[in-house]
């Protein structure tokens, strides 16, 4: 006989790990125990040596479907003989902590949901050890019912029997419940007090008849309407003041996706997997979805139902004929955090919808939907949230201590670092008002509690007016500030677990530079402790201040004044750029620096070129003009390499030469798609050649920043660097946009406090 103690680290809470271990033990006649100690699961396995080794192999090779084992620590122990194998009560201990993200409904629960002979038939909160809410209902670890928002719903005798029976799928499943003992859905502020079945039927009828419904799910509210009904979609756009930004879509099943989209095998795997993010798919030409779901956009953001209540909205035994595809957009004021509770919904989205379907299970931590694109057959994250957060990144470099990084102002996420583990948060949103800042502070406080982290420092952006920086200042912790574009490169390094020096190309909208100017198109020589700005795109004027970030024609006019001098008025007029005011007015603002700032923003450069080419003169959401420019470039099928002399001028990438060329060729009648592609190519060539020239002995480059969400720009830049012998670090599961910079801030902070 031998006894081994096995400590299992990773996503081992809330995924049915202990019941699975107990079943493996029973199959081999192993005696001992399994317990949840917070940071890890501890197993004592007693039996013959071969028997115990087989048991350990089963744990490693056949864990629960949703588990992720990061490491196992195994030691032989001298302990008394066990009588049997038991799941023993959870206890708390210190060490590394791994919190499971929320998990989409599994196939078994989905089948039970629509089985008339099952006692959970049409139960909106059906779940088991393989699926259901985790992070969003969690109060504290270890993960047990009494430390979740399910503690308010005592189990009925039948659920309790399943909970304690090792033979069931709900053995030790903390959110287990049924129609008799679980939470309940109801219509918010309803004079008729409709709940349960009546509430779901009423919401289905509202949507089927062209209305808009708000629906509370796992991590917050969505706004839903019929995606085949152009009038309904148009009305939602008007209600939400969202004229053109694509809406996310939820489709009933994979068959419906195939009717509307082209899909590759690697995309299907994630679409139907247990995270179920929104993924970007190419729209089929014969799709009859409303044009208004994504006007002028060849891509659709698609997800499948991941919460039981969402499946019930599509299918119910009430005779109502429902559309098989719904708009399912975040329930929030534009750009702000998703509504989490009934008070949020009343205050913010009641005016956007005809009915609100809510429920009485509290959401402890909001979690918006993750959004994923694909690059070279691999995930290329746009928004990392539900299903992925707060899975940590484990750095090989050993750190000790803890910091909290507060991220940026737009697309905010934060990151808690504990020793060598970096935990990026769920998506918070834009911090343009006090609600966003308060949501950040509240979420950060809860995450620190869950992770039992006690940071000594808060890391934030250099910008003096960011609400994220204000939240860091109000934390009471010692502050560490880090430059925005440097943090982008560090986030790419952290995701790739790379801590040696790199040459970084950081291209994005705007960020506060160390010289007090606005940066955005930067080539940086980076270590994890410091950086040197070795190059940047040609600075230009933002004429019109903040409004110029929405009206690219203003940036274009300002650039053309510098480029063409006395000929600028004719050029601007012929290019259709004088959309508001007179050239004389713009020239006066430019020359006298009225409401004007100097910038190297690559994002605004994209906006200007989009306007010059007549693709988008202005935009209603961030990235609209740049995305339209990329789509136009992807239409081009001709020659794919272009030459331009003297793109490098000392430490300047001569982007004004590219703009001059694009404007002149547009006036000469050159095909717009060719010019859009040529712009991408020449910009990539310019920044890559600058990086190569400034790299010295370095042979590793990192690409980050919101402009590298553009896959064409990414591929062109990476190829030039690789052709010149560079290893290129790219993002995958962490967004290159501002939603990823908190990870880079955290790496910088941990390195600083350890040195």
Secondary structure, DSSP 8 states (H G I E B T S, - for coil): -EEEEEEEEEE-SSSSHHHHHHHHHHHHT-EEEEEE-SSEEEEEEEE-HHHHHHHHHHHHHS--TT-EEEEEEEEE------SSEEE-------S-------B---HHHHHHHT-TTSTTTT-TT--BTTBB-SGGGB-SSS--GGGBGGGGS---HHHHHHHT-TTSTTTT-TT---TTTS--EEETT-TT--BHHHHHHHHHHHHHTT--EEEE-SSSEEEEEETT-HHHHHHHHHHHT-SSS--EEEESSHHHHHHHEE--HHHHHHHTSSS--EEEEEE-TT--S-GGGSTT-SEEEEEE--SHHHHHHH--TT-----SEEEEEE-SSTTS----SHHHHHHHTGGG-SEEEEESS--SS-----EEEEETTEEEEEE--TTTTT--EE-SS---SEEEE---SSSB--EEEETTEEEE----B--SSHHHHHHHHHHHHHHHHHHT---SEEEEES-TT-HHHHHHHTTTSEEEEE-HHHHHHHHHHHHTT--S-EEEEEEEEEEE-TTSSEEEEEEEEE-SS-EEEEEEE--EEEETGGGGGT-HHHHHHHHHHHHHGGGHHHHHHHTT---SS-HHHHHHHHHHTTTEEEE--HHHHHHHHHHHTTS-SS-SSTTHHHHHHHHHHHT--S------TT-EETTEE-HHHHHHHHHHHHHTT--HHHHHHHHHHHHHHHHHHHHHHH-TT--EEEEESGGGG-HHHHHHHHHHHHHTT-EEE--SSS-SSGGGHHHHHHHHHHHHHT-
